[in-house]
Amino acid sequence: MVNARNNPALRIQRQAPRLRPEIGFVPWGIHFFAYLVKTKAHTNPGLLELVYHLGDDGRQELALSVFNFLRGQAWKDFCQDRRIAKGKAKKSISKAVSNLRSARAAYSALLASVPEIALDRQLGDDRRLHFSDILEQEATFLSAQARIECAKSQSRYRVRQLCPPERTLATQTVALLLKASGKLTRFADSYRRLLTITSDASIGKAFDSFLVPQLVDKLETEEAHLRQVASRVNSAFNKKRLGTGADWAILVRLQSFVEAFGLRWKPYLPPHTTTILRESDIADLLEAGKAALGLPEDSTFVNPESIGRALERFRQHPGNQWTCASLRQSAQTICDGLKIRPPSP
């Protein structure tokens, strides 16, 4: 038995240390605005005027932007999820391309050996269908044809003995039908799975009915399309351009929101109200946000020069041009929804 009292190397804590619970947005917001009023009323009065005139919806948008930006761990978890999603997307697309090539080769071989299989037939049932549904319909048809060919050869064999060449040809036809059916089914399944890669944009096409010989051309075209999609996976799932420790897109949108608000409401605001959110204004907001979260007082995210450089890098990144335009549009939409009206003359 170990003597804990006389053993200096053994330390048993009488009470486990309490971890600070995750603060909610509402209590955090109370501390956030209280800190702004207490510490920035004299050093940055223009910012306080802006906060006052934003109204309830505008203040909530501003506070949410600061709150979400400071939740660094949530952003890191999101980036980790995106890395996992990127790996799954690359694997799914690569598998679809591989199955497509096998299906195209098997179907081309079938048409070359049994050209009558394509006579007077259309795929798609005279309506627009997803490509995977068209492929599965054709696979079902080929499987049924293989069963018919088997039945025919067996029936003829009972009536009279088939000569070896005829027997070989029948066997080869059944094998080609079954192989093409299986390959089309496998590609259809992997192609349909591409719809679940991302909820933002589906990968896959739908077609109107077309002639059977055109299926090979459709497969070739879709292979080229999937290879283009695969080449864009890295950039589509890359979140490092938005920031590593935090999502700088949040602050870019916040700046756009304040700018849009200022353009609309400047004639009705006091003369010195902030209408362009400078780096120093953002630093004051982040300082208040960190204080409300109880984070240690250091220079992380509260240095105006560092903030300015980070925002400039974000805007200058070639992969963020579309993102910046989307953020500006989002800011305009938020301004459209503010429940404030100009004062009566």
KAKAVEN-V802592 format. One record per pair of residues at least 12 apart in sequence whose C-alpha atoms are under 8 Angstrom apart, sorted by sequence separation. I is the first residue (numbers start at 1). GAP is how many residues later the second one is. D is the distance in Angstrom with one decimal. If there is no record, write none. Layout:
BEGIN
i=I gap=GAP d=D
i=I gap=GAP d=D
END
This chain:
BEGIN
i=36 gap=12 d=7.5
i=192 gap=12 d=7.5
i=262 gap=12 d=7.9
i=263 gap=12 d=7.7
i=191 gap=13 d=7.1
i=262 gap=13 d=4.6
i=123 gap=14 d=8.0
i=153 gap=14 d=7.6
i=261 gap=14 d=7.3
i=262 gap=14 d=7.2
i=287 gap=14 d=8.0
i=123 gap=15 d=7.2
i=286 gap=15 d=6.8
i=287 gap=15 d=5.9
i=259 gap=16 d=5.8
i=286 gap=16 d=6.1
i=153 gap=17 d=6.8
i=258 gap=17 d=6.0
i=259 gap=17 d=5.4
i=258 gap=18 d=6.4
i=259 gap=18 d=7.2
i=283 gap=18 d=6.9
i=284 gap=18 d=7.0
i=258 gap=19 d=6.5
i=283 gap=19 d=4.4
i=150 gap=20 d=7.8
i=282 gap=20 d=7.7
i=283 gap=20 d=6.1
i=149 gap=21 d=7.2
i=255 gap=21 d=7.1
i=283 gap=21 d=5.7
i=255 gap=22 d=5.5
i=282 gap=22 d=7.5
i=280 gap=23 d=7.8
i=149 gap=24 d=7.9
i=150 gap=24 d=6.9
i=280 gap=24 d=5.0
i=283 gap=24 d=7.5
i=149 gap=25 d=6.5
i=279 gap=25 d=4.9
i=282 gap=25 d=7.9
i=279 gap=26 d=7.2
i=146 gap=27 d=7.7
i=147 gap=27 d=7.9
i=146 gap=28 d=5.0
i=279 gap=28 d=6.1
i=146 gap=29 d=7.9
i=279 gap=29 d=5.7
i=32 gap=31 d=8.0
i=146 gap=31 d=5.6
i=145 gap=32 d=7.2
i=146 gap=32 d=6.3
i=29 gap=34 d=6.7
i=143 gap=34 d=6.5
i=142 gap=35 d=5.6
i=143 gap=35 d=5.9
i=142 gap=36 d=6.9
i=142 gap=38 d=7.4
i=143 gap=38 d=5.9
i=25 gap=39 d=7.9
i=142 gap=39 d=5.6
i=139 gap=41 d=7.2
i=140 gap=41 d=6.9
i=25 gap=42 d=7.4
i=139 gap=42 d=4.2
i=138 gap=43 d=7.4
i=139 gap=43 d=6.9
i=139 gap=45 d=5.8
i=138 gap=46 d=7.8
i=139 gap=46 d=6.0
i=136 gap=48 d=6.8
i=135 gap=49 d=5.9
i=136 gap=49 d=5.6
i=135 gap=50 d=6.8
i=136 gap=52 d=6.3
i=135 gap=53 d=5.9
i=132 gap=55 d=7.8
i=133 gap=55 d=7.2
i=132 gap=56 d=4.4
i=131 gap=57 d=7.6
i=132 gap=57 d=7.0
i=114 gap=59 d=7.3
i=132 gap=59 d=6.3
i=252 gap=59 d=7.0
i=113 gap=60 d=7.8
i=132 gap=60 d=5.9
i=251 gap=60 d=8.0
i=248 gap=62 d=7.7
i=110 gap=63 d=8.0
i=248 gap=63 d=6.8
i=249 gap=65 d=7.8
i=110 gap=66 d=5.7
i=248 gap=66 d=7.2
i=109 gap=67 d=7.5
i=110 gap=67 d=6.8
i=106 gap=70 d=7.3
i=110 gap=70 d=7.0
i=243 gap=71 d=7.9
i=253 gap=71 d=8.0
i=256 gap=71 d=7.4
i=257 gap=71 d=7.5
i=260 gap=71 d=7.0
i=242 gap=72 d=6.6
i=252 gap=72 d=7.6
i=256 gap=72 d=5.7
i=260 gap=72 d=6.3
i=106 gap=73 d=6.6
i=107 gap=73 d=5.2
i=131 gap=73 d=7.4
i=241 gap=73 d=6.9
i=106 gap=74 d=5.0
i=130 gap=74 d=7.6
i=131 gap=74 d=5.9
i=253 gap=74 d=5.2
i=257 gap=74 d=4.5
i=261 gap=74 d=6.3
i=268 gap=74 d=6.9
i=130 gap=75 d=6.0
i=131 gap=75 d=5.3
i=249 gap=75 d=7.9
i=252 gap=75 d=7.3
i=253 gap=75 d=6.4
i=256 gap=75 d=5.8
i=257 gap=75 d=6.7
i=260 gap=75 d=7.0
i=268 gap=75 d=7.5
i=130 gap=76 d=4.0
i=131 gap=76 d=6.4
i=241 gap=76 d=7.1
i=103 gap=77 d=6.4
i=106 gap=77 d=7.0
i=129 gap=77 d=5.2
i=130 gap=77 d=6.4
i=253 gap=77 d=7.5
i=254 gap=77 d=7.4
i=257 gap=77 d=7.4
i=265 gap=77 d=7.7
i=128 gap=78 d=6.3
i=129 gap=78 d=5.6
i=241 gap=78 d=7.3
i=242 gap=78 d=7.8
i=249 gap=78 d=7.7
i=253 gap=78 d=6.2
i=257 gap=78 d=7.0
i=128 gap=79 d=5.3
i=129 gap=79 d=6.5
i=241 gap=79 d=7.3
i=103 gap=80 d=4.6
i=128 gap=80 d=4.2
i=102 gap=81 d=6.4
i=103 gap=81 d=5.2
i=127 gap=81 d=5.5
i=128 gap=81 d=6.7
i=126 gap=82 d=6.7
i=127 gap=82 d=6.1
i=124 gap=83 d=7.6
i=126 gap=83 d=5.0
i=99 gap=84 d=7.0
i=100 gap=84 d=7.8
i=103 gap=84 d=6.7
i=124 gap=84 d=6.3
i=125 gap=84 d=6.2
i=235 gap=84 d=7.5
i=124 gap=85 d=4.2
i=123 gap=86 d=5.3
i=124 gap=86 d=6.8
i=99 gap=87 d=6.6
i=100 gap=87 d=5.5
i=122 gap=87 d=6.3
i=123 gap=87 d=5.4
i=99 gap=88 d=4.9
i=122 gap=88 d=5.4
i=123 gap=88 d=6.1
i=122 gap=89 d=4.4
i=123 gap=89 d=6.1
i=121 gap=90 d=6.2
i=122 gap=90 d=5.5
i=96 gap=91 d=6.2
i=99 gap=91 d=7.5
i=121 gap=91 d=6.1
i=119 gap=93 d=8.0
i=96 gap=94 d=5.2
i=118 gap=94 d=5.5
i=95 gap=95 d=6.9
i=96 gap=95 d=5.7
i=118 gap=95 d=6.5
i=92 gap=98 d=7.2
i=92 gap=101 d=7.5
i=93 gap=101 d=7.0
i=92 gap=102 d=6.8
i=111 gap=102 d=7.9
i=89 gap=105 d=7.9
i=89 gap=108 d=6.0
i=108 gap=108 d=6.8
i=88 gap=109 d=7.9
i=107 gap=109 d=7.4
i=85 gap=112 d=7.7
i=104 gap=112 d=6.1
i=104 gap=115 d=6.3
i=104 gap=116 d=7.6
i=100 gap=119 d=6.9
i=101 gap=122 d=7.6
i=100 gap=123 d=6.9
i=97 gap=126 d=6.2
i=97 gap=129 d=6.8
i=97 gap=130 d=7.5
i=93 gap=133 d=6.9
i=94 gap=136 d=7.6
i=93 gap=137 d=6.5
i=90 gap=140 d=6.5
i=90 gap=143 d=6.8
i=89 gap=144 d=7.3
i=86 gap=147 d=6.8
i=86 gap=148 d=7.1
i=86 gap=151 d=5.8
i=85 gap=152 d=7.7
i=83 gap=154 d=7.0
i=82 gap=155 d=6.1
i=83 gap=155 d=7.8
i=82 gap=156 d=7.7
i=82 gap=157 d=7.7
i=79 gap=160 d=6.3
i=76 gap=168 d=7.3
i=76 gap=169 d=6.8
i=75 gap=170 d=7.4
i=76 gap=170 d=7.5
i=75 gap=171 d=6.0
i=75 gap=172 d=6.6
i=72 gap=173 d=5.9
i=72 gap=174 d=5.3
i=71 gap=175 d=7.6
i=70 gap=176 d=7.2
i=69 gap=177 d=6.1
i=69 gap=178 d=6.2
i=69 gap=179 d=7.4
i=69 gap=181 d=6.4
i=68 gap=182 d=7.8
i=69 gap=182 d=7.5
i=65 gap=185 d=6.0
i=66 gap=185 d=7.8
i=65 gap=186 d=6.9
i=65 gap=189 d=6.7
i=62 gap=192 d=6.9
i=53 gap=216 d=7.6
i=70 gap=216 d=7.7
i=66 gap=219 d=7.0
i=70 gap=219 d=7.5
i=66 gap=220 d=6.3
i=70 gap=220 d=7.3
i=49 gap=221 d=7.7
i=67 gap=222 d=6.6
i=50 gap=223 d=5.6
i=66 gap=223 d=6.4
i=49 gap=224 d=5.4
i=50 gap=224 d=5.7
i=48 gap=225 d=7.9
i=49 gap=225 d=7.2
i=50 gap=225 d=7.2
i=46 gap=226 d=5.5
i=47 gap=226 d=6.6
i=46 gap=227 d=4.3
i=47 gap=227 d=5.4
i=45 gap=228 d=7.7
i=46 gap=228 d=4.8
i=47 gap=234 d=6.9
i=44 gap=237 d=7.8
i=40 gap=244 d=7.6
i=36 gap=248 d=7.9
i=36 gap=249 d=7.5
i=36 gap=252 d=6.0
i=35 gap=253 d=5.7
i=33 gap=255 d=7.6
i=32 gap=256 d=5.5
i=35 gap=256 d=7.6
i=32 gap=257 d=5.5
i=35 gap=257 d=7.5
i=32 gap=259 d=7.4
i=32 gap=260 d=5.1
i=28 gap=261 d=8.0
i=31 gap=261 d=5.1
i=29 gap=263 d=7.6
i=28 gap=264 d=5.6
i=28 gap=265 d=6.5
i=23 gap=270 d=7.0
i=58 gap=280 d=6.6
i=57 gap=281 d=6.0
i=57 gap=282 d=6.9
i=55 gap=283 d=7.8
i=55 gap=284 d=7.6
i=55 gap=285 d=6.7
END
